Amino acid sequence: MLHLKWKDAPTVRTVTCKHTNASKYLVSNVLTVGQQYDVKNETEEFVFIIDNTGNIGGYYKDYFE
């Protein structure tokens, strides 16, 4: 279960949130526009970051620059 170790894993890169206008999910509670987040893992469609709650969350890449 690798995802349990992502929080302690080294940061891959940092990304900046550019919007929280989600059509299906509510992300404005856990992301702040303009804030930088540490990417712990990523796939073609998602980035896994430590969000405002302090936990790892997976989000679509279109929210970030």
N, C-alpha and C positions, 0 to 999 in steps of 0.2 A: 504494500500500500504506500506507494511513493508520495502521494499527495499529502500524507500526514507530515512529511519532512520538508515540504516546500517553504513553510514559514521560516525555518532556520537555514534554508539554502541561500547561497550567494545570489545577489541581484544580477539578472541578465542585462537589463538596461532600465532606463526610466522613461515614462511616457507622461504626457500632459493631457488632462481631460479637456476636450473641446466643447462638449455639450452633454446634456442629460435628457434630451428629447427622445424618449423611448416610445415606440408605438405599442408595444405589448407589455413590457415590464416596467416597474417603478424602480428607477435607479438613482433618483435624486436624493434619496435618503442615505445612500452610501457613497456617492461620488460628488465631488465639488468641482465646478467648472474652473479651470485655470490652475488647479492643484496638480503637482507632480506625484506620481505613484511609482513604486518599485515593482518591476516585472519579475516574478519568480519563475514563471514558465509560460510558454506560448505555443499555440498551434496555428494552423492556417487561418482559422476563423476567430479564435478566442485568445485573450491574454488573461493570465492569472496573476492578480495583484493583491497587495495588502490594502484593503479599502479603509474607509473612515471608521469602521467598526473594530479594526485591528485584526480582522480575520482574512484569510485568503478567499477571494471571490473571482469567479470567471465571468468575463464580460466580452461582448463583441468588440472587435478592433475599431469599428467605426466611431466609437465614443472617444477615441484617443488620437493624438497627433504623433 
